[in-house]
Structure formats: C-alpha cells, structure tokens
Amino acid sequence: MPSGGMVRDEEVERIGMELVIAYERSQGRKPRDVSKENLGYDIISGVKHKD
C-alpha cells in the first residue's frame, strides 16, 4: 500500500455499488450508476414516492 494513500480495488468497489443499488431498490427508490460522470459520487437515487 502506498504511504498515506488508498489502493483501489475494483472488485470491492463493484460489490459495494451492487449492495447500495440493491438496498436503494428495496426501499422503493430508483438508483442509477453515475460513476463514469465524475461527479464525486457513484450512485444517484430518486426519492420514494408515497401514493
């Protein structure tokens, strides 16, 4: 590991994103992967609507 830095682990990142997306869907939201858009975050999710 580089001194004072983090090592990127593609598999861990993929698993983490899958878990977040699954959770967001389980809460009735519609998550979207925006990781390629370089926004500073990887997932955006819509608000759950009450009927």
N, CA, C and O atoms as a GROMACS GRO file, in nm:
protein
  204
    1MET      N    1   0.086  -0.119   0.000
    1MET     CA    2   0.000   0.000   0.000
    1MET      C    3   0.089   0.123   0.000
    1MET      O    4   0.185   0.130   0.076
    2PRO      N    5   0.058   0.220  -0.084
    2PRO     CA    6   0.135   0.343  -0.088
    2PRO      C    7   0.126   0.418   0.045
    2PRO      O    8   0.024   0.412   0.113
    3SER      N    9   0.231   0.485   0.080
    3SER     CA   10   0.236   0.560   0.204
    3SER      C   11   0.128   0.668   0.207
    3SER      O   12   0.125   0.758   0.122
    4GLY      N   13   0.037   0.658   0.307
    4GLY     CA   14  -0.066   0.759   0.326
    4GLY      C   15  -0.179   0.755   0.224
    4GLY      O   16  -0.264   0.844   0.225
    5GLY      N   17  -0.182   0.657   0.137
    5GLY     CA   18  -0.286   0.652   0.034
    5GLY      C   19  -0.367   0.525   0.039
    5GLY      O   20  -0.339   0.434   0.116
    6MET      N   21  -0.467   0.520  -0.044
    6MET     CA   22  -0.552   0.402  -0.052
    6MET      C   23  -0.525   0.332  -0.185
    6MET      O   24  -0.486   0.395  -0.283
    7VAL      N   25  -0.546   0.203  -0.185
    7VAL     CA   26  -0.533   0.124  -0.306
    7VAL      C   27  -0.673   0.098  -0.360
    7VAL      O   28  -0.762   0.057  -0.286
    8ARG      N   29  -0.691   0.120  -0.487
    8ARG     CA   30  -0.821   0.097  -0.550
    8ARG      C   31  -0.839  -0.053  -0.573
    8ARG      O   32  -0.750  -0.119  -0.626
    9ASP      N   33  -0.952  -0.104  -0.534
    9ASP     CA   34  -0.984  -0.245  -0.554
    9ASP      C   35  -1.115  -0.252  -0.632
    9ASP      O   36  -1.223  -0.230  -0.576
   10GLU      N   37  -1.106  -0.282  -0.759
   10GLU     CA   38  -1.222  -0.282  -0.848
   10GLU      C   39  -1.331  -0.377  -0.802
   10GLU      O   40  -1.450  -0.344  -0.810
   11GLU      N   41  -1.293  -0.495  -0.753
   11GLU     CA   42  -1.393  -0.593  -0.710
   11GLU      C   43  -1.469  -0.544  -0.587
   11GLU      O   44  -1.591  -0.557  -0.580
   12VAL      N   45  -1.398  -0.488  -0.491
   12VAL     CA   46  -1.463  -0.436  -0.370
   12VAL      C   47  -1.556  -0.320  -0.407
   12VAL      O   48  -1.667  -0.311  -0.355
   13GLU      N   49  -1.512  -0.233  -0.496
   13GLU     CA   50  -1.595  -0.121  -0.538
   13GLU      C   51  -1.722  -0.171  -0.608
   13GLU      O   52  -1.831  -0.120  -0.582
   14ARG      N   53  -1.709  -0.269  -0.695
   14ARG     CA   54  -1.825  -0.326  -0.766
   14ARG      C   55  -1.924  -0.388  -0.669
   14ARG      O   56  -2.045  -0.366  -0.680
   15ILE      N   57  -1.873  -0.465  -0.573
   15ILE     CA   58  -1.961  -0.529  -0.473
   15ILE      C   59  -2.032  -0.422  -0.390
   15ILE      O   60  -2.152  -0.434  -0.364
   16GLY      N   61  -1.960  -0.321  -0.348
   16GLY     CA   62  -2.019  -0.213  -0.270
   16GLY      C   63  -2.131  -0.142  -0.346
   16GLY      O   64  -2.236  -0.114  -0.289
   17MET      N   65  -2.107  -0.116  -0.472
   17MET     CA   66  -2.210  -0.049  -0.552
   17MET      C   67  -2.332  -0.139  -0.571
   17MET      O   68  -2.445  -0.091  -0.565
   18GLU      N   69  -2.310  -0.268  -0.593
   18GLU     CA   70  -2.423  -0.362  -0.606
   18GLU      C   71  -2.507  -0.366  -0.479
   18GLU      O   72  -2.630  -0.371  -0.486
   19LEU      N   73  -2.441  -0.364  -0.363
   19LEU     CA   74  -2.514  -0.365  -0.236
   19LEU      C   75  -2.596  -0.238  -0.217
   19LEU      O   76  -2.712  -0.244  -0.175
   20VAL      N   77  -2.538  -0.125  -0.249
   20VAL     CA   78  -2.610   0.003  -0.236
   20VAL      C   79  -2.729   0.007  -0.331
   20VAL      O   80  -2.839   0.048  -0.292
   21ILE      N   81  -2.708  -0.034  -0.456
   21ILE     CA   82  -2.818  -0.035  -0.553
   21ILE      C   83  -2.929  -0.128  -0.507
   21ILE      O   84  -3.047  -0.093  -0.516
   22ALA      N   85  -2.894  -0.246  -0.456
   22ALA     CA   86  -2.996  -0.340  -0.407
   22ALA      C   87  -3.073  -0.280  -0.290
   22ALA      O   88  -3.195  -0.294  -0.282
   23TYR      N   89  -3.001  -0.214  -0.198
   23TYR     CA   90  -3.068  -0.152  -0.084
   23TYR      C   91  -3.163  -0.042  -0.130
   23TYR      O   92  -3.278  -0.037  -0.087
   24GLU      N   93  -3.116   0.045  -0.218
   24GLU     CA   94  -3.199   0.155  -0.267
   24GLU      C   95  -3.326   0.100  -0.333
   24GLU      O   96  -3.435   0.153  -0.311
   25ARG      N   97  -3.312  -0.004  -0.414
   25ARG     CA   98  -3.430  -0.065  -0.477
   25ARG      C   99  -3.524  -0.124  -0.374
   25ARG      O  100  -3.646  -0.114  -0.388
   26SER      N  101  -3.469  -0.187  -0.269
   26SER     CA  102  -3.553  -0.247  -0.165
   26SER      C  103  -3.633  -0.141  -0.089
   26SER      O  104  -3.733  -0.173  -0.026
   27GLN      N  105  -3.588  -0.017  -0.095
   27GLN     CA  106  -3.656   0.094  -0.029
   27GLN      C  107  -3.751   0.167  -0.123
   27GLN      O  108  -3.807   0.271  -0.087
   28GLY      N  109  -3.769   0.113  -0.243
   28GLY     CA  110  -3.862   0.170  -0.338
   28GLY      C  111  -3.806   0.283  -0.422
   28GLY      O  112  -3.880   0.354  -0.490
   29ARG      N  113  -3.675   0.301  -0.419
   29ARG     CA  114  -3.613   0.407  -0.497
   29ARG      C  115  -3.556   0.351  -0.627
   29ARG      O  116  -3.547   0.229  -0.645
   30LYS      N  117  -3.518   0.441  -0.717
   30LYS     CA  118  -3.464   0.401  -0.847
   30LYS      C  119  -3.321   0.452  -0.860
   30LYS      O  120  -3.298   0.562  -0.911
   31PRO      N  121  -3.224   0.373  -0.815
   31PRO     CA  122  -3.084   0.416  -0.821
   31PRO      C  123  -3.029   0.410  -0.964
   31PRO      O  124  -3.073   0.331  -1.047
   32ARG      N  125  -2.930   0.497  -0.989
   32ARG     CA  126  -2.865   0.500  -1.120
   32ARG      C  127  -2.715   0.516  -1.100
   32ARG      O  128  -2.671   0.601  -1.022
   33ASP      N  129  -2.637   0.435  -1.170
   33ASP     CA  130  -2.491   0.441  -1.164
   33ASP      C  131  -2.443   0.563  -1.243
   33ASP      O  132  -2.464   0.571  -1.364
   34VAL      N  133  -2.379   0.657  -1.174
   34VAL     CA  134  -2.324   0.776  -1.239
   34VAL      C  135  -2.173   0.783  -1.222
   34VAL      O  136  -2.113   0.890  -1.236
   35SER      N  137  -2.111   0.669  -1.191
   35SER     CA  138  -1.968   0.666  -1.161
   35SER      C  139  -1.882   0.716  -1.277
   35SER      O  140  -1.774   0.771  -1.254
   36LYS      N  141  -1.926   0.698  -1.398
   36LYS     CA  142  -1.847   0.741  -1.515
   36LYS      C  143  -1.859   0.891  -1.541
   36LYS      O  144  -1.787   0.945  -1.626
   37GLU      N  145  -1.949   0.959  -1.470
   37GLU     CA  146  -1.972   1.102  -1.492
   37GLU      C  147  -1.882   1.192  -1.407
   37GLU      O  148  -1.887   1.314  -1.420
   38ASN      N  149  -1.800   1.132  -1.320
   38ASN     CA  150  -1.702   1.205  -1.239
   38ASN      C  151  -1.767   1.318  -1.157
   38ASN      O  152  -1.720   1.432  -1.158
   39LEU      N  153  -1.875   1.283  -1.087
   39LEU     CA  154  -1.949   1.381  -1.007
   39LEU      C  155  -1.902   1.389  -0.862
   39LEU      O  156  -1.942   1.479  -0.788
   40GLY      N  157  -1.817   1.296  -0.822
   40GLY     CA  158  -1.772   1.290  -0.683
   40GLY      C  159  -1.847   1.186  -0.603
   40GLY      O  160  -1.818   1.165  -0.485
   41TYR      N  161  -1.944   1.120  -0.666
   41TYR     CA  162  -2.018   1.011  -0.606
   41TYR      C  163  -2.055   0.914  -0.718
   41TYR      O  164  -2.049   0.950  -0.836
   42ASP      N  165  -2.093   0.794  -0.683
   42ASP     CA  166  -2.114   0.690  -0.783
   42ASP      C  167  -2.258   0.654  -0.813
   42ASP      O  168  -2.289   0.604  -0.921
   43ILE      N  169  -2.348   0.681  -0.718
   43ILE     CA  170  -2.487   0.640  -0.735
   43ILE      C  171  -2.579   0.757  -0.699
   43ILE      O  172  -2.561   0.823  -0.597
   44ILE      N  173  -2.677   0.778  -0.784
   44ILE     CA  174  -2.781   0.877  -0.754
   44ILE      C  175  -2.912   0.798  -0.746
   44ILE      O  176  -2.935   0.705  -0.823
   45SER      N  177  -2.997   0.837  -0.653
   45SER     CA  178  -3.119   0.761  -0.631
   45SER      C  179  -3.237   0.854  -0.610
   45SER      O  180  -3.229   0.951  -0.536
   46GLY      N  181  -3.348   0.821  -0.677
   46GLY     CA  182  -3.468   0.902  -0.665
   46GLY      C  183  -3.539   0.880  -0.532
   46GLY      O  184  -3.523   0.776  -0.468
   47VAL      N  185  -3.616   0.977  -0.492
   47VAL     CA  186  -3.690   0.971  -0.366
   47VAL      C  187  -3.810   0.879  -0.379
   47VAL      O  188  -3.877   0.875  -0.482
   48LYS      N  189  -3.834   0.806  -0.275
   48LYS     CA  190  -3.950   0.717  -0.268
   48LYS      C  191  -4.077   0.802  -0.264
   48LYS      O  192  -4.087   0.894  -0.183
   49HIS      N  193  -4.173   0.770  -0.351
   49HIS     CA  194  -4.298   0.846  -0.357
   49HIS      C  195  -4.406   0.775  -0.279
   49HIS      O  196  -4.420   0.653  -0.288
   50LYS      N  197  -4.484   0.852  -0.202
   50LYS     CA  198  -4.599   0.795  -0.130
   50LYS      C  199  -4.722   0.807  -0.219
   50LYS      O  200  -4.744   0.911  -0.280
   51ASP      N  201  -4.801   0.702  -0.227
   51ASP     CA  202  -4.924   0.705  -0.309
   51ASP      C  203  -5.040   0.760  -0.233
   51ASP      O  204  -5.150   0.770  -0.287
   0.00000   0.00000   0.00000
